[in-house]
Every structure is written in C-alpha cells, then in structure tokens.
Amino acid sequence: MIITKELRVAAYAICVDDGRILLTRWVGPDGERVWTLPGGGLEHAEDPVDAAIREVEEETGYTVAIEELLGMSTLRRRYTRGEGREADFHGLRIYYVGRVTGGTLRAEIGGSSDRAEWVPLDRVAGLDQSEMVGVGLELHRLRPRTGRLP
C-alpha cells in the first residue's frame, strides 16, 4: 500500500444577515449533494482572506468584505486513491465573518456547487450539510478567543 500525504488549506466566509446564512450546495463526484459554506482551497501563494473573497464570488455571485477571523478547524481522514494507493488527508479550514457588499446571487458557473441560497437559520439543522456549517455557526456564536472550538 502506497500512502501519500495531502494537505489542503481552505478559507470560508460565514455570511449571516437578517436571521439567514448564505450557503452553497456542493455536488460530489458521485452526485451527492451537501449544503456547505461558501469558500474553498487556497491557490499557491494566495492569502486566506483573498481566497475567501474569491471563492464567495465564484460560488455565489456576491462580493464580500471580510470583517473578522473567527477561527480554524482541522480534519484528518484516509481515502482510497485507486488500487494500492491511499491518501492521508489533512484539511485546515479557516473561517471568517463575511459581509455582502455587492453582486447578485447566482449559482456557481462550471464549479463544484450547483446552488447558492440564503437559508433561514432555523432551517439549517434540517439540511443535508457538511460538518463545516455547524463548525462555522458555532464559531460565529461563541467567538472563542483561541479561534478553536472546545
């Protein structure tokens, strides 16, 4: 078995306004659909704030101002990457408060998500969602000084 180490650093914006949160629906390679936060992986040498701004625009059509660093979370999983190959994946996720400053809501064009929506906060729990949504909302609610959930 060949094991490769993979690191992915990503930045996300938590945009909450008038009792709603901005979410996008990610479409997996197998067609699975899961609601998540707008954001994604950093490009080489890209600043995380710039990545969050770019990703929100790509996935929702909105321009945003990043107002606050909320915190970070990490994820480590192993994935099969073909016969005899496995990835030891480590994800570092950076969460920011974002405020919409312009643009028009639309779905991503040619990307990994198929919808963008403002979802009432009281409806979020009933959605098929990635764990990032809960982490982001909890960071937004608690604002931990360490930037890390207990």
C-alpha positions as CSV (number, residue, x, y, z in Angstrom):
1,M,0.0,0.0,0.0
2,I,1.4,3.4,-1.0
3,I,0.3,6.2,1.3
4,T,0.6,9.8,0.2
5,K,0.2,12.8,2.5
6,E,-2.2,15.5,1.3
7,L,-2.6,18.9,2.8
8,R,-5.5,21.3,1.8
9,V,-5.8,24.7,3.3
10,A,-9.2,26.4,2.7
11,A,-10.9,29.6,3.7
12,Y,-14.7,30.1,4.2
13,A,-17.0,33.0,4.9
14,I,-19.9,32.9,7.3
15,C,-22.3,35.5,6.0
16,V,-25.2,35.9,8.4
17,D,-27.8,38.6,7.7
18,D,-31.4,39.1,9.0
19,G,-31.6,35.6,10.5
20,R,-30.3,33.9,7.4
21,I,-27.0,32.3,6.4
22,L,-25.5,32.2,2.9
23,L,-24.9,28.6,1.8
24,T,-23.9,26.8,-1.3
25,R,-24.7,23.2,-2.3
26,W,-21.7,21.1,-3.2
27,V,-22.0,18.3,-5.7
28,G,-19.7,15.4,-5.1
29,P,-18.1,13.2,-7.8
30,D,-20.8,10.5,-7.1
31,G,-23.6,13.1,-7.4
32,E,-24.1,13.5,-3.6
33,R,-25.4,17.0,-2.8
34,V,-24.5,18.6,0.5
35,W,-25.0,22.2,1.8
36,T,-21.8,23.9,2.8
37,L,-20.3,27.3,3.4
38,P,-19.1,29.4,0.5
39,G,-15.3,29.1,0.3
40,G,-12.6,26.7,-0.8
41,G,-9.0,25.9,-1.3
42,L,-6.2,28.4,-1.5
43,E,-4.3,28.7,-4.7
44,H,-0.5,28.7,-4.4
45,A,0.8,31.8,-2.6
46,E,-2.8,33.1,-2.1
47,D,-3.7,34.9,1.1
48,P,-6.6,33.2,3.0
49,V,-8.6,36.4,3.1
50,D,-8.2,36.8,-0.6
51,A,-9.2,33.2,-1.1
52,A,-12.4,33.6,0.9
53,I,-13.4,36.7,-1.1
54,R,-12.6,35.0,-4.4
55,E,-14.4,31.8,-3.5
56,V,-17.6,33.6,-2.3
57,E,-17.7,35.5,-5.6
58,E,-17.1,32.3,-7.7
59,E,-19.8,30.3,-5.8
60,T,-22.5,32.9,-5.1
61,G,-22.0,35.9,-7.4
62,Y,-21.6,38.2,-4.3
63,T,-18.6,40.4,-3.4
64,V,-17.9,40.3,0.3
65,A,-15.8,42.2,2.8
66,I,-14.1,40.1,5.4
67,E,-14.7,41.6,8.8
68,E,-13.3,39.2,11.3
69,L,-11.3,36.0,11.7
70,L,-13.5,33.5,13.7
71,G,-11.2,30.6,13.9
72,M,-9.9,27.4,12.4
73,S,-10.6,23.7,12.4
74,T,-8.7,20.7,11.2
75,L,-9.8,17.4,9.7
76,R,-7.8,14.3,9.1
77,R,-9.0,11.3,7.1
78,R,-7.8,8.5,5.0
79,Y,-9.1,8.0,1.5
80,T,-8.6,5.3,-1.2
81,R,-6.9,6.8,-4.2
82,G,-7.0,3.8,-6.6
83,E,-5.8,0.3,-6.3
84,G,-2.9,0.0,-3.8
85,R,-2.9,3.8,-3.0
86,E,-4.3,5.7,0.0
87,A,-4.2,9.3,0.9
88,D,-3.6,10.5,4.4
89,F,-5.6,13.8,4.1
90,H,-5.2,16.8,6.4
91,G,-7.6,19.7,5.9
92,L,-7.0,23.1,7.6
93,R,-10.1,25.3,7.4
94,I,-10.1,29.0,8.2
95,Y,-13.4,30.7,9.0
96,Y,-14.1,34.4,8.6
97,V,-17.1,36.7,9.1
98,G,-18.1,38.0,5.7
99,R,-20.5,40.8,4.8
100,V,-22.0,41.1,1.3
101,T,-21.1,44.4,-0.3
102,G,-22.3,43.8,-3.9
103,G,-23.1,41.5,-6.7
104,T,-26.2,39.4,-7.5
105,L,-27.0,35.9,-6.0
106,R,-26.4,33.2,-8.6
107,A,-25.2,29.6,-8.8
108,E,-21.6,28.8,-9.5
109,I,-20.6,28.5,-13.1
110,G,-18.6,25.5,-14.0
111,G,-17.6,24.6,-10.5
112,S,-18.3,22.1,-7.7
113,S,-21.6,23.6,-6.5
114,D,-24.9,23.9,-8.2
115,R,-26.9,26.3,-5.9
116,A,-26.4,29.3,-3.6
117,E,-29.1,30.4,-1.2
118,W,-29.9,32.4,1.9
119,V,-31.2,29.9,4.3
120,P,-33.1,30.8,7.5
121,L,-31.0,29.9,10.5
122,D,-33.9,27.8,11.9
123,R,-33.9,25.6,8.8
124,V,-30.2,24.8,8.7
125,A,-30.4,21.8,11.1
126,G,-32.8,20.1,8.7
127,L,-30.5,20.3,5.7
128,D,-28.1,17.6,4.4
129,Q,-24.9,19.6,5.3
130,S,-21.2,19.3,5.7
131,E,-19.8,19.5,9.2
132,M,-18.3,22.9,8.2
133,V,-21.7,24.6,8.5
134,G,-22.0,23.5,12.2
135,V,-18.4,24.4,13.0
136,G,-18.8,27.8,11.3
137,L,-22.0,28.6,13.1
138,E,-20.6,27.6,16.4
139,L,-17.5,29.7,15.9
140,H,-19.8,32.6,14.9
141,R,-21.9,32.1,18.1
142,L,-19.1,31.5,20.6
143,R,-16.3,33.7,19.2
144,P,-13.6,31.7,21.1
145,R,-10.5,33.6,22.0
146,T,-8.3,30.8,20.8
147,G,-10.1,30.6,17.4
148,R,-10.8,26.9,18.2
149,L,-13.9,25.2,19.5
150,P,-13.7,23.3,22.8
